[in-house]
Amino acid sequence: MTSRRKVSMHVAHVLSLPSAEDRRSLYLEGRGGKDDRAVVRTDGTLLVPADSSQGFATYFAAFPASYWVRWAGASVVRLELELSGAGTVRVLHSDAAGTAREVGRADVAARAAVDVPVDGAADGGWLWFEIDAQDDVVLHGARWLVDVAPRREGRVCLAITTVNKPDYCVATLRAIAAAPALREVVETVLVVDQGTRKVADEEGFAEVARELGAQLTVIDQGNLGGSGGFSRGMLETLDRPGCDAVMLMDDDVAVDPEALLRAVRFHRSVVDPVVVGGHMLDYNEPTVLHAFSEVVDQRHFMWGSPDREHERHDLATGPLRDTPWMHERADGQFNGWWMCLIPVTALRAVGLSMPFFLKWDDAEFCLRSGEAGFPTVSLPGAALWHVAWVDKDDTVEWQALLHTRNRVVTALLHAERPRGGALLRDLLATDLKMLLGMRYYPVELHVQALREVLSGPEKLHAELESTVTDARAVGARHPETVRHAAGEDVFDAAVAGPRAGGGRPKPATRGAQAAFAARSVLGTLRPVPAAARRRPAVALERTQATWWEVPHHDSVLVLAADERSGTWLRRDPATFWRLAAATLGAHLRVAVRWRSLARTWRNAAPGLTSTDAWRRTFGA
């Protein structure tokens, strides 16, 4: 056993073991052959058979030491193990480039511990351990500790916003209720129910409500979107003196209580308060990580990973040991509100969410918090599983209004470059591509979004509850919003007709793209054949319905992912030119008025995000 410094150590991460086989690679390494024989037993222990090795260089089992060094000031990390059997435990430490070296070892004993100095490891590096079993070794428990005492002792409010997903929500409540360690640090579990299918009516709710008792609070309110639901959670947290942070959570998620606890422990330990973000893993592909960190690119004022190639990384095929970029500490600017812990000190300093309904509310809040001295840290190992949105394109549905309006408003508030860099150019180009792709509804919404930006912030709170209804009402003027299903003549005729195969390739250069766009714009002057007005000429998969494929047709059916329904897109020259003029004019007006609009929105922002404004909205 390695000798331990006589210093007070405090728990940071506790090892949890996989709850399902398809998540095994998030907890245990499997390198094939004899190194893939460990068994998670029914009592929660892990059996490592004789003459085998088991590694723990995995997302949930390894320890992201650099984050604790940088933000909490840790200088020593201790691994404590409870074991039985005969063998050796080896501890490895990687650097920011992913190169690992052994830094300590201990013989298997009832209790084993290894201390690792981590001074100077703020730039990157993880710690993990490996068990080499001579005889059968049983791992009863493992945890990582740091030489940093908690600097905050307040409790946390878990605030879940839900709209018509009561089954997911009850499952989350059940997981929380069964986690005594998590419940010890939780003041209240707040469910803000904004749907018509109520959580309280879901099967199993009554039982879990009895288990949680006074720790559970359910608030019913109208659908004010994510910003309205999460702002309610923030406000309720501010009204509870025992809480010093709120953890915002989406409804369509699955949770590991230990992963939530890691965010709380980190929040309590950091030197200065930070927003602690949790990573998102794909609910349906449990080993796929959405993003390691996210920023707002000031060149185009768009969110995303610093390196887009790192998005949707599969930890089963690209494990920690073999993925060098995961070892460098990643500093993001915001974290999605699928799981995000916000200190009360930040809420008091910067206010609540902007009344955006959906989209950009999380990014705008974190940018605002960062400017006020509360950076966002997306903490590896603190994560949940969220139903992904990869099979749904909400940029062509009613949310298109919010994508554009809220992005432009956030740029007016936080852009570092004049007119948001290439923002307006990108938005205008997107509208042209959508018009060429016969997607007239989202362009109409984009025009409305820019007009709302130009009209100022006065109506944001007042119109929150009518946001969805108003956006969908615009769709009533566009036949492309009608869904056609199998059994209808329109659908069956298109599916029975020619298929586009793999689709045409995208024009290779910008010049070729510009030339194609110019020819396609001129092509809109042609009359629409009568046959194309009666039924789609061809059926396309969603991924094929690109702006360089659709203009080759006068009428297409775009199939849904299950290919049992679809959307009928028809070329409409009058609508094309009306919207082309409208979007060009709206973009020009925003560009010309950018400075004055920025002043207007920045002056209004503190009032829009204030607790008084949100109390009035909730009261109404």
C-alpha positions, 0 to 999 in steps of 0.5 A, spaced: 500 500 500 502 506 498 503 511 504 498 516 504 499 524 506 496 526 512 492 531 509 484 531 509 481 528 503 474 529 501 470 525 496 469 527 489 467 521 484 465 515 487 465 509 482 458 506 479 458 500 475 454 499 469 446 498 470 445 496 463 450 492 458 449 497 452 453 502 457 458 497 460 464 501 455 462 507 459 464 504 466 469 498 464 474 497 459 473 491 454 480 490 450 478 483 448 480 476 450 482 475 457 481 483 459 474 482 458 472 477 463 470 482 469 462 480 471 458 485 475 454 481 480 447 482 483 450 485 489 453 491 485 460 488 486 465 487 480 469 480 479 475 480 476 477 473 474 484 470 476 489 471 471 486 477 468 486 484 468 481 489 468 482 497 466 478 503 468 480 508 463 473 510 461 468 516 461 465 514 468 470 510 472 476 515 470 477 521 474 478 528 470 484 531 475 485 537 471 478 540 472 479 539 479 486 542 479 484 548 475 478 550 478 478 547 485 486 548 486 487 540 488 494 538 489 493 531 491 488 526 488 487 519 492 484 513 490 481 508 495 479 501 494 475 496 497 477 489 495 478 482 496 482 476 493 490 477 490 493 481 485 495 488 484 492 495 483 496 500 478 494 507 477 495 511 471 496 518 469 495 521 462 497 528 460 494 533 456 496 529 450 493 523 452 500 519 454 499 515 460 504 513 465 504 509 472 504 513 478 503 508 483 501 501 485 498 497 491 497 490 493 490 488 493 487 488 500 481 489 504 483 497 503 488 499 499 489 507 497 494 510 492 496 518 493 497 521 486 500 529 486 497 533 481 500 539 481 501 542 475 496 538 471 491 543 470 492 543 462 489 536 462 490 529 464 486 523 467 487 518 472 485 511 472 486 504 475 487 497 473 486 491 477 491 485 475 488 479 478 492 473 480 486 469 484 479 472 483 479 479 485 472 482 488 472 490 487 467 492 493 467 499 492 472 505 489 472 512 490 477 518 488 478 523 493 481 530 493 485 534 498 480 540 497 475 541 503 468 543 500 467 551 500 460 551 500 455 547 504 448 549 501 443 544 498 441 544 491 434 544 488 433 539 482 429 543 477 425 539 472 421 542 466 417 537 463 412 538 457 408 531 455 413 526 457 410 524 464 413 517 463 420 519 462 419 524 468 417 519 473 422 514 471 427 520 473 424 521 480 424 514 481 432 514 480 432 520 485 428 517 490 432 511 490 439 515 491 440 516 499 446 520 497 443 524 492 437 526 496 442 528 502 444 534 498 438 536 495 433 541 498 427 539 493 426 536 487 421 541 483 417 539 477 415 544 473 409 541 469 407 545 463 404 540 459 397 537 458 399 530 460 400 531 467 406 528 471 401 527 477 396 523 473 402 518 470 402 511 473 407 510 478 407 517 480 403 516 487 408 511 489 414 515 488 411 522 491 410 518 497 417 516 497 420 523 496 415 526 501 416 533 502 422 533 498 418 533 491 414 539 489 410 540 483 408 546 479 403 546 474 403 552 469 402 554 462 407 552 457 412 558 457 417 554 453 424 552 456 426 559 458 419 559 462 420 552 466 427 553 467 426 560 470 421 558 474 426 553 477 431 559 478 426 563 482 423 557 486 431 556 488 432 563 490 426 563 494 429 557 498 434 560 503 437 553 504 439 552 497 445 555 494 444 552 487 439 550 482 440 544 477 436 544 471 434 538 468 430 536 461 424 531 462 426 526 456 432 523 460 435 518 464 440 519 470 445 516 474 445 519 481 452 519 482 453 523 476 449 528 478 452 528 485 459 529 481 456 536 479 454 538 486 461 536 489 465 540 484 460 546 485 461 546 492 469 545 492 471 550 486 475 556 489 470 561 485 463 559 483 462 557 476 456 554 472 457 546 472 455 543 466 453 536 465 455 532 458 449 529 454 449 522 452 444 519 447 439 516 450 438 511 444 445 510 443 448 510 450 455 510 449 455 516 444 457 523 447 454 529 444 459 534 445 465 535 450 465 542 450 461 548 447 462 555 445 459 560 441 463 562 434 464 569 434 465 569 426 458 566 425 455 567 432 453 560 432 453 555 437 457 548 437 463 544 439 470 548 438 472 542 433 466 539 430 469 533 428 469 531 436 461 532 436 457 525 437 463 521 439 462 514 440 466 512 447 465 505 445 469 505 439 473 511 441 475 510 448 478 514 453 485 511 452 485 511 445 482 518 444 488 524 445 483 530 444 479 528 450 485 528 455 486 536 454 482 540 459 476 543 455 474 550 456 467 551 454 462 557 454 456 554 455 452 548 457 445 545 454 440 545 460 439 538 459 443 538 465 446 544 468 448 547 475 447 554 476 450 557 483 445 562 486 450 567 487 450 567 479 442 568 479 443 574 484 448 577 479 445 576 472 438 574 473 434 569 470 433 566 463 431 571 457 424 570 455 426 566 449 421 560 450 426 555 446 433 556 443 439 560 445 436 561 452 442 556 455 447 559 451 445 567 452 445 565 460 452 562 460 455 568 456 452 573 460 454 569 466 461 568 463 461 576 462 459 577 470 465 572 472 461 566 472 464 561 467 461 555 465 465 548 466 462 542 462 465 537 467 467 530 464 463 524 468 457 529 470 452 527 465 446 524 463 442 520 457 438 525 453 433 523 447 437 526 441 434 530 436 438 528 430 432 524 427 428 531 427 429 537 423 426 543 427 429 548 423 424 547 418 418 547 423 415 552 428 421 552 432 425 556 426 422 562 428 426 562 435 432 559 432 433 566 428 430 571 433 433 568 439 440 567 435 440 575 433 438 577 439 443 574 443 448 576 438 446 583 439 447 582 446 454 579 446 457 579 439 464 581 439 464 583 432 460 588 428 453 586 426 455 579 429 461 577 424 458 573 418 451 572 422 446 576 417 450 573 411 449 566 413 442 567 415 440 570 408 444 565 405 440 560 409 434 563 407 436 563 399 437 555 400 431 554 403 427 558 398 431 554 392 429 547 396 421 550 396 421 550 404 417 557 404 414 556 411 421 557 415 423 563 411 416 566 412 418 565 420 425 567 419 422 574 416 417 574 422 423 573 427 427 579 424 421 583 424 420 581 432 427 583 433 426 590 429 420 591 433 424 591 440 423 587 446 417 589 449 413 583 447 417 578 449 414 576 456 407 578 454 407 573 448 411 567 451 404 563 452 402 564 445 409 563 441 407 556 439 400 557 437 402 564 433 408 560 429 404 554 427 398 559 425 403 562 419 404 554 417 397 554 415 398 559 409 403 554 407 401 547 404 408 544 405 406 543 413 401 538 411 403 531 413 401 526 408 401 518 410 401 512 407 394 510 404 393 517 401 394 518 393 399 523 394 404 519 398 402 512 394 403 515 388 410 519 389 413 512 393 411 508 387 414 513 382 421 514 381 426 514 387 432 519 387 437 514 389 443 517 392 442 524 390 446 529 386 453 531 389 453 538 392 457 543 387 464 542 389 466 549 390 463 556 392 463 558 385 460 552 382 455 553 388 453 560 386 452 558 379 448 553 381 444 558 385 443 563 380 441 558 375 436 555 380 433 562 381 432 563 374 429 557 374 423 559 378 421 563 373 418 557 369 411 556 370 409 550 374 407 544 370 400 541 371 402 534 373 407 537 379 401 541 382 397 534 382 402 530 385 409 529 387 414 528 381 419 524 386 420 521 393 426 523 397 429 521 403 430 527 408 437 527 407 437 527 400 432 533 400 438 538 399 438 545 396 442 542 390 437 537 389 430 539 390 431 545 385 431 539 379 424 538 381 418 542 380 414 537 386 417 532 391 415 528 397 420 528 402 419 522 407 420 522 414 425 517 417 420 512 418 418 513 411 411 512 412 409 519 412 412 525 408 411 532 406 409 535 399 414 541 397 411 544 391 415 550 387 411 556 387 414 562 384 410 567 387 411 565 394 419 565 392 419 572 390 415 575 395 419 571 401 426 573 397 424 580 397 421 580 404 427 576 407 432 581 403 429 587 406 429 585 413 436 583 413 438 590 410 434 593 416 437 589 421 444 590 418 443 598 418 440 599 425 445 594 428 448 599 433 441 602 435 438 595 436 444 593 440 443 599 445 436 597 445 436 590 447 442 591 452 438 596 455 432 592 456 436 585 458 436 586 465 429 588 466 427 582 461 431 577 466 429 580 472 426 576 478 420 581 478 419 581 470 418 573 471 414 573 477 409 578 473 409 573 468 408 567 472 403 571 476 399 572 470 
